[in-house]
Amino acid sequence: MRRICLTLPTNRACPDTIAAIGQEAAYATAHFDVEVHLLILDSSDPATFAAHAAAVHALPEDPRVSVHHLGEPEQRAFLSRVIARADVAKPELMLELMLPAAVSYGACTNRAFLFAAALGCESVHRRDSDSRYQLLDGEPVFPVHHELASLGKSAVDAAHGAVETALAPRHLHKRVAMVGGSFVGELSVDIGEIRALDPGAYHDVVSLWAPDDWTDEQKRELVDESFRGAGSETFTGDRATLTLVDPMRVDMCNIAFHGVHERVPLPPATDTIGSDYFLIHLVHDAALPGVLHNRDIVNYYTAERRTDAGFIAYQTRFVKFFLSMLYFNFIYERMAEAGEALLDADGRVRASTISEFARQSTALDQAGNVRRLDRVDAAYRRLGGRYAHFADLLAERRERFLDEARGDIEDFALLTEAWGSLIRAAGDAGAHLTARRPA
C-alpha cells in the first residue's frame, strides 16, 4: 500500500479548509489503495490554532488516514533532531532556513517534504489555506484523483485511461514526477487594483519578472498570462495530459511531487512570493514527465490582505519576487540548457548541479535589480495613494532588499547542498512522530 502526504501549511484561520482537505483524504482512501498522512503545519496564533485543533477533532475517523496537526514548537523540535542527526554545516542557520520568523512559502513546503520523509511517504500533495475545491453536481472535485492515478508510475503506464499523451516516446520509460492543476477565481497575486487603476503601470510592473533580453512582444504575452491561472473556466469533466508540464499552467496550491522533492528543496526566501515554484521549473527543464489536469482549485483573497498592514506586507513580497528573478532567470536558463543532463544515470536530479547554478548566479551584477526598483518606484508613484506611500517605504529599504535577494540565493545553494543529508536524517527520525487521530 502506498503511503502519501497530503499537506496544508497555514498561518491564517482556515477551519473550513481543514474540513475540506479531510474530505479529500477520505476520497483518496476510498478510491485508491493508499494510506494518507494528512499533515497540517500550523504557524497561526494560539486562538486560531485552537480553532484548527477543533476542526481536526471533528474530522471523521478513517483507519487509513492519520492526521498530524503541528504547531511551530513541535515543528522546531522535529527539525532540530533532523539537523543534529544530519550533521550539516551551520546548524543554527539551517534551522532558521527551515523555520524562519518571517513568512516563507518555500520553507513551509520544505518542512512538509522532511515530515513526509519521516513518515515514509513516497509523494507530497500540497494545498493552500486560501483556496477551495470546485463542485460538480454538488460534489467536490478533488485533484488527488489525478495525482494518485499517475504520480510515480512510469509514463507509459500513466498514459492509459482518460489521460491524453503529448510526450515524446523517449520519455515514456521515466516516472511521472509531478501532477498538477491550476486555479480559477481571483488572480494568484493581489494586483487587480493596479490593472484597474492604470493598465500601463500594471504592464510596467508585471513585465519585470521577464528576462532582460526578452522582446517587447514576449513581455506582453507574459503579462497577459501572468497570475491568471485557468481564468474563470468551470469544471464540467476531466481532462488530463501526460506531458512536460509548462510551469505557467500549474500552481502550488494544486500540486503533487514524487522523487524530485527528495533531491532538491525549494528556495527558503522570506517575504517573497513565488519562492515555492522552483521544482515546477526543474521538473520541466529536466524533461521529467508530468500530468496536467483540469481539477482546478478556487482561489480567493483573505480579509487580511485588504488591511493597510496586509497591503504593505504583500507588496513587499511582490517586489522581492521581482528581485529574485534576476537570479532565477539565470538559473532557469542554465537548467534549460542542461536539459536531461540535470539527471544522473538513474534518472534522479543532480542536486550538485542545481546548487552550482545557484552559486554562479550570485555573481551577477545587481544593476538589473536597481532598474527593477526604479521602475516599480515610478509606476507606484504614478498610481498614487497607498502605492506612493509604499514607494516611500521601498526607497528607504532599497539596499536591504538588494542584499536580501542575493543572500536568499546563497541560502538556497547552502540548503540544496545539505538537502540529501536532511532527507536521510528525517527518514531516520520518523519513529518520533505520532498521529493525532480524531477521537
C-alpha positions as CSV (number, residue, x, y, z in Angstrom):
1,M,0.0,0.0,0.0
2,R,1.3,3.4,-1.0
3,R,1.8,6.0,1.7
4,I,1.2,9.6,0.8
5,C,1.4,13.0,2.5
6,L,-1.4,15.4,1.9
7,T,-0.2,18.7,3.4
8,L,-1.7,22.1,4.3
9,P,0.7,24.7,5.5
10,T,-1.1,27.7,7.1
11,N,-0.6,30.8,9.2
12,R,-4.2,32.0,9.0
13,A,-7.6,30.8,10.1
14,C,-8.9,28.1,7.8
15,P,-11.1,25.6,9.7
16,D,-13.3,25.1,6.6
17,T,-10.3,24.3,4.5
18,I,-9.2,21.7,7.1
19,A,-12.6,20.1,6.9
20,A,-12.4,20.1,3.1
21,I,-8.9,18.6,2.9
22,G,-10.1,15.9,5.3
23,Q,-12.7,15.0,2.8
24,E,-10.0,14.8,0.1
25,A,-8.0,12.5,2.3
26,A,-11.1,10.3,2.7
27,Y,-11.7,10.3,-1.0
28,A,-8.1,9.1,-1.6
29,T,-8.5,6.1,0.7
30,A,-12.0,5.3,-0.7
31,H,-10.8,5.2,-4.4
32,F,-7.1,4.2,-4.2
33,D,-5.0,1.7,-2.3
34,V,-3.2,4.3,-0.2
35,E,-2.6,5.3,3.4
36,V,-2.8,9.1,3.8
37,H,-0.9,11.2,6.3
38,L,-2.8,14.5,6.5
39,L,-0.1,17.0,7.6
40,I,-1.2,20.4,8.8
41,L,1.8,22.7,9.6
42,D,0.3,25.5,11.6
43,S,2.1,28.8,12.3
44,S,-1.1,30.7,13.4
45,D,-1.7,32.4,16.7
46,P,-2.9,30.4,19.7
47,A,-6.6,31.2,19.3
48,T,-6.5,30.2,15.6
49,F,-4.5,27.1,16.4
50,A,-7.2,26.1,18.9
51,A,-9.9,26.6,16.3
52,H,-7.9,24.4,13.9
53,A,-7.5,21.7,16.5
54,A,-11.2,21.7,16.9
55,A,-11.6,21.3,13.2
56,V,-9.1,18.4,13.2
57,H,-11.0,16.8,16.1
58,A,-14.3,17.0,14.1
59,L,-12.8,15.1,11.1
60,P,-14.5,11.7,10.6
61,E,-12.5,8.6,11.7
62,D,-10.8,6.8,8.8
63,P,-8.4,3.8,9.6
64,R,-6.2,4.8,6.6
65,V,-6.0,8.5,7.4
66,S,-3.6,9.7,10.0
67,V,-3.8,13.4,10.9
68,H,-0.8,15.4,12.2
69,H,-1.6,18.9,13.3
70,L,1.7,20.5,14.4
71,G,2.4,24.0,15.7
72,E,5.8,25.7,15.4
73,P,7.2,24.3,18.7
74,E,6.6,20.8,17.5
75,Q,8.0,21.5,14.1
76,R,11.1,23.1,15.6
77,A,11.7,20.1,17.8
78,F,11.5,17.8,14.9
79,L,13.7,19.9,12.7
80,S,16.3,20.3,15.5
81,R,16.5,16.5,15.8
82,V,16.8,16.1,12.0
83,I,19.5,18.8,11.7
84,A,21.5,17.3,14.5
85,R,21.3,13.8,13.0
86,A,22.3,15.1,9.6
87,D,25.4,16.8,11.0
88,V,25.3,19.6,8.4
89,A,27.4,22.8,8.4
90,K,25.9,25.8,10.1
91,P,23.1,24.0,12.0
92,E,21.7,27.2,13.5
93,L,21.4,28.8,10.1
94,M,19.9,25.6,8.7
95,L,17.2,25.7,11.4
96,E,16.5,29.4,10.6
97,L,16.2,28.5,6.9
98,M,13.7,25.7,7.6
99,L,11.6,27.6,10.2
100,P,12.2,31.4,9.7
101,A,10.5,34.0,11.8
102,A,9.1,35.7,8.6
103,V,6.7,34.2,6.1
104,S,8.4,31.8,3.6
105,Y,6.4,29.9,1.1
106,G,9.4,27.7,0.2
107,A,10.3,26.9,3.8
108,C,6.9,25.8,4.9
109,T,6.8,23.4,2.0
110,N,10.3,22.2,2.7
111,R,9.2,21.3,6.2
112,A,6.4,19.2,4.6
113,F,9.0,17.4,2.5
114,L,11.0,16.5,5.6
115,F,8.0,15.4,7.5
116,A,6.9,13.3,4.5
117,A,10.3,11.6,4.5
118,A,10.0,10.9,8.2
119,L,6.5,9.4,7.8
120,G,7.7,7.1,5.0
121,C,5.5,8.9,2.3
122,E,6.6,8.5,-1.3
123,S,4.8,11.6,-2.5
124,V,3.7,15.0,-1.3
125,H,0.4,16.7,-2.3
126,R,0.1,20.4,-1.4
127,R,-2.9,22.6,-0.9
128,D,-3.3,26.1,0.4
129,S,-5.4,27.7,3.1
130,D,-6.8,30.4,0.8
131,S,-8.4,28.0,-1.7
132,R,-11.4,25.9,-2.1
133,Y,-12.4,22.9,-4.3
134,Q,-14.7,23.3,-7.3
135,L,-18.1,21.4,-7.3
136,L,-19.7,19.2,-9.9
137,D,-23.3,18.2,-9.3
138,G,-22.8,19.4,-5.7
139,E,-19.7,17.2,-5.0
140,P,-16.2,18.5,-4.5
141,V,-13.7,17.9,-7.4
142,F,-10.5,16.6,-5.7
143,P,-7.1,16.9,-7.5
144,V,-5.8,13.9,-5.6
145,H,-7.9,11.8,-8.1
146,H,-5.4,12.5,-10.9
147,E,-2.4,12.7,-8.6
148,L,-2.9,9.1,-7.4
149,A,-3.8,7.8,-10.8
150,S,-0.5,8.8,-12.3
151,L,2.2,10.0,-9.9
152,G,5.2,7.8,-9.5
153,K,4.1,5.4,-12.3
154,S,6.2,5.0,-15.4
155,A,4.9,7.4,-18.0
156,V,3.9,4.6,-20.3
157,D,1.7,3.2,-17.6
158,A,0.3,6.6,-16.7
159,A,-0.8,7.1,-20.3
160,H,-3.7,4.7,-20.0
161,G,-7.4,5.6,-19.5
162,A,-8.5,9.2,-19.7
163,V,-5.0,10.7,-19.8
164,E,-4.0,12.0,-23.2
165,T,-0.4,11.8,-24.2
166,A,1.7,14.7,-25.6
167,L,5.1,13.2,-24.6
168,A,7.9,12.1,-26.9
169,P,8.4,8.3,-26.9
170,R,11.9,8.7,-25.5
171,H,10.5,9.9,-22.2
172,L,7.9,7.2,-21.7
173,H,10.3,5.0,-19.6
174,K,10.6,7.7,-17.0
175,R,8.5,8.0,-13.9
176,V,5.9,10.7,-13.5
177,A,7.5,13.2,-11.2
178,M,4.7,15.8,-10.9
179,V,1.0,16.1,-11.3
180,G,-0.6,19.5,-11.1
181,G,-3.5,21.7,-12.0
182,S,-4.2,25.4,-11.8
183,F,-6.8,27.6,-10.1
184,V,-9.8,29.6,-11.1
185,G,-11.1,32.8,-9.4
186,E,-9.1,35.8,-8.3
187,L,-5.6,36.5,-9.5
188,S,-3.0,34.5,-7.7
189,V,-1.3,37.8,-6.9
190,D,-3.4,40.6,-5.4
191,I,-2.7,43.2,-8.1
192,G,-6.0,43.5,-9.8
193,E,-6.4,47.0,-8.4
194,I,-3.2,48.1,-10.2
195,R,-4.6,46.9,-13.5
196,A,-7.9,48.7,-12.9
197,L,-6.2,51.9,-11.9
198,D,-3.6,52.1,-14.6
199,P,-3.1,49.3,-17.2
200,G,0.2,50.8,-18.3
201,A,1.6,50.7,-14.7
202,Y,0.3,47.1,-14.5
203,H,2.3,46.2,-17.6
204,D,5.4,48.0,-16.4
205,V,5.4,46.2,-13.1
206,V,4.3,42.7,-14.1
207,S,6.8,42.6,-17.0
208,L,9.6,42.9,-14.5
209,W,9.8,39.2,-14.0
210,A,10.7,38.5,-17.6
211,P,14.4,38.0,-18.6
212,D,16.1,41.3,-19.6
213,D,16.7,40.0,-23.2
214,W,13.1,39.2,-24.0
215,T,11.4,41.2,-26.7
216,D,8.5,43.6,-26.0
217,E,6.1,41.1,-27.6
218,Q,7.3,38.3,-25.3
219,K,6.9,40.5,-22.3
220,R,3.3,41.5,-23.4
221,E,2.4,37.8,-23.7
222,L,3.9,37.1,-20.3
223,V,1.9,40.0,-18.7
224,D,-1.3,38.7,-20.4
225,E,-0.8,35.2,-19.0
226,S,0.6,36.1,-15.6
227,F,-1.2,35.2,-12.3
228,R,-4.5,34.3,-14.1
229,G,-4.4,30.5,-13.7
230,A,-7.2,28.9,-15.7
231,G,-9.3,32.2,-15.5
232,S,-12.9,31.6,-15.0
233,E,-13.2,28.2,-16.6
234,T,-15.7,26.0,-14.7
235,F,-15.1,22.2,-14.3
236,T,-17.5,20.1,-16.3
237,G,-15.5,17.0,-16.8
238,D,-12.0,15.6,-16.5
239,R,-9.2,16.4,-18.9
240,A,-5.6,15.3,-18.2
241,T,-2.5,15.3,-20.4
242,L,0.8,13.4,-19.9
243,T,3.4,15.9,-21.0
244,L,6.4,18.0,-20.0
245,V,4.3,20.4,-18.0
246,D,4.6,24.1,-18.8
247,P,5.3,25.9,-15.4
248,M,2.8,28.6,-16.3
249,R,0.0,26.0,-16.3
250,V,0.1,24.8,-12.7
251,D,0.0,26.3,-9.3
252,M,1.5,25.4,-5.9
253,C,-2.0,25.2,-4.4
254,N,-2.7,22.3,-6.6
255,I,0.5,20.2,-7.0
256,A,2.0,16.8,-6.1
257,F,5.6,15.7,-6.4
258,H,7.3,12.2,-6.5
259,G,11.0,11.8,-6.0
260,V,12.2,15.2,-7.1
261,H,11.4,16.9,-3.8
262,E,13.8,14.5,-2.0
263,R,16.6,15.6,-4.2
264,V,16.3,19.4,-4.3
265,P,14.4,21.7,-1.8
266,L,12.5,24.9,-2.6
267,P,14.3,28.3,-2.1
268,P,13.7,29.3,1.5
269,A,13.5,33.1,0.8
270,T,11.4,35.1,3.2
271,D,8.7,37.6,2.3
272,T,8.9,36.6,-1.4
273,I,6.0,35.3,-3.4
274,G,6.9,32.7,-6.0
275,S,9.8,31.3,-3.9
276,D,8.0,27.9,-3.8
277,Y,7.7,27.4,-7.6
278,F,11.3,26.2,-8.3
279,L,10.6,22.5,-8.5
280,I,7.9,23.0,-11.2
281,H,10.6,24.6,-13.4
282,L,13.1,21.9,-12.5
283,V,10.7,19.1,-13.5
284,H,10.1,20.7,-16.8
285,D,13.7,21.5,-17.7
286,A,15.0,18.1,-16.7
287,A,12.4,16.6,-19.1
288,L,10.7,14.6,-16.3
289,P,7.1,13.5,-17.2
290,G,4.2,15.2,-15.5
291,V,0.4,15.2,-15.8
292,L,-1.5,18.4,-16.3
293,H,-5.2,18.2,-15.3
294,N,-8.2,20.5,-15.0
295,R,-9.4,19.8,-11.5
296,D,-8.6,23.4,-10.8
297,I,-8.9,24.9,-7.3
298,V,-10.8,28.1,-6.5
299,N,-8.5,30.9,-5.3
300,Y,-9.8,33.7,-3.1
301,Y,-8.4,36.5,-1.1
302,T,-8.4,36.6,2.7
303,A,-9.6,39.8,4.5
304,E,-6.1,40.4,5.9
305,R,-4.7,41.4,2.5
306,R,-7.2,44.3,2.4
307,T,-5.8,45.9,5.6
308,D,-3.1,48.6,5.4
309,A,-0.6,46.2,7.1
310,G,-1.6,43.4,4.8
311,F,-1.1,45.6,1.8
312,I,2.4,46.6,2.8
313,A,3.4,43.0,3.6
314,Y,2.0,41.7,0.3
315,Q,3.6,44.5,-1.8
316,T,6.9,43.8,-0.1
317,R,6.6,40.1,-1.1
318,F,5.7,41.1,-4.6
319,V,8.7,43.4,-5.1
320,K,11.1,40.9,-3.6
321,F,9.7,38.4,-6.2
322,F,10.9,40.6,-9.0
323,L,14.3,41.0,-7.4
324,S,14.6,37.2,-7.1
325,M,14.0,36.8,-10.8
326,L,17.4,38.3,-11.6
327,Y,18.9,35.2,-10.2
328,F,16.2,32.6,-11.0
329,N,16.1,33.7,-14.7
330,F,19.8,32.9,-14.8
331,I,19.3,29.5,-13.1
332,Y,16.4,28.6,-15.3
333,E,18.4,29.4,-18.4
334,R,21.2,27.1,-17.3
335,M,18.7,24.4,-16.4
336,A,17.1,24.6,-19.8
337,E,20.5,24.4,-21.5
338,A,21.4,21.4,-19.4
339,G,18.1,19.5,-20.0
340,E,18.3,15.8,-19.3
341,A,22.0,16.3,-18.2
342,L,20.4,17.5,-14.9
343,L,19.6,13.8,-14.3
344,D,22.0,11.1,-13.2
345,A,22.2,7.6,-14.7
346,D,19.2,6.5,-12.5
347,G,17.0,9.4,-13.7
348,R,17.4,11.4,-10.5
349,V,18.1,15.1,-10.3
350,R,21.7,16.1,-9.7
351,A,21.4,18.4,-6.7
352,S,25.0,19.5,-7.0
353,T,24.3,20.9,-10.5
354,I,21.5,23.0,-9.1
355,S,23.5,24.3,-6.2
356,E,26.3,25.2,-8.6
357,F,24.0,27.2,-10.9
358,A,22.6,29.0,-7.8
359,R,26.1,29.9,-6.6
360,Q,27.1,31.1,-10.1
361,S,24.0,33.4,-10.1
362,T,25.2,35.3,-7.0
363,A,28.0,36.8,-9.0
364,L,25.5,38.7,-11.2
365,D,25.7,42.5,-11.4
366,Q,22.8,44.0,-9.4
367,A,22.3,46.7,-11.9
368,G,19.3,44.8,-13.3
369,N,17.7,44.9,-9.9
370,V,18.4,48.5,-9.4
371,R,16.5,49.1,-12.7
372,R,13.6,47.0,-11.4
373,L,13.3,49.0,-8.2
374,D,13.4,52.3,-10.3
375,R,10.6,51.1,-12.5
376,V,8.5,49.9,-9.5
377,D,9.1,53.3,-7.9
378,A,8.0,55.2,-11.0
379,A,4.9,53.1,-11.5
380,Y,3.8,53.2,-7.9
381,R,4.2,57.0,-7.6
382,R,2.1,57.4,-10.8
383,L,-0.6,55.2,-9.1
384,G,-0.6,57.5,-6.1
385,G,-2.3,56.9,-2.7
386,R,-1.1,53.9,-0.8
387,Y,1.1,52.8,-3.7
388,A,3.0,56.1,-3.5
389,H,3.3,55.6,0.3
390,F,4.7,52.1,-0.3
391,A,7.2,53.6,-2.8
392,D,8.5,55.8,0.0
393,L,9.0,52.8,2.2
394,L,10.7,51.0,-0.7
395,A,13.1,53.8,-1.2
396,E,14.2,53.5,2.5
397,R,14.8,49.8,2.1
398,R,16.4,49.6,-1.3
399,E,19.8,48.5,-0.2
400,R,18.4,46.0,2.2
401,F,16.2,44.4,-0.4
402,L,19.1,44.2,-2.9
403,D,21.2,42.4,-0.3
404,E,18.5,40.1,0.8
405,A,17.7,39.0,-2.8
406,R,21.3,37.9,-3.3
407,G,21.5,36.4,0.2
408,D,18.4,34.3,-0.4
409,I,20.1,32.6,-3.4
410,E,23.2,31.9,-1.3
411,D,20.9,30.3,1.3
412,F,19.2,28.2,-1.4
413,A,22.6,26.9,-2.6
414,L,23.6,26.0,1.0
415,L,20.3,24.3,1.7
416,T,20.5,22.3,-1.6
417,E,23.9,21.1,-0.7
418,A,22.6,19.8,2.7
419,W,19.3,18.5,1.4
420,G,20.2,14.9,0.8
421,S,21.6,14.6,4.3
422,L,18.5,16.2,5.8
423,I,16.1,13.9,3.9
424,R,18.0,10.8,5.1
425,A,18.1,12.1,8.6
426,A,14.4,12.8,8.5
427,G,13.7,9.2,7.5
428,D,15.7,8.0,10.5
429,A,13.9,10.4,12.8
430,G,10.4,9.2,11.8
431,A,9.9,7.0,14.8
432,H,9.3,10.1,17.0
433,L,6.2,11.2,15.1
434,T,2.8,10.2,16.3
435,A,-0.5,11.0,14.6
436,R,-3.3,12.9,16.2
437,R,-6.3,10.9,15.0
438,P,-9.7,12.4,15.5
439,A,-11.4,11.0,18.6
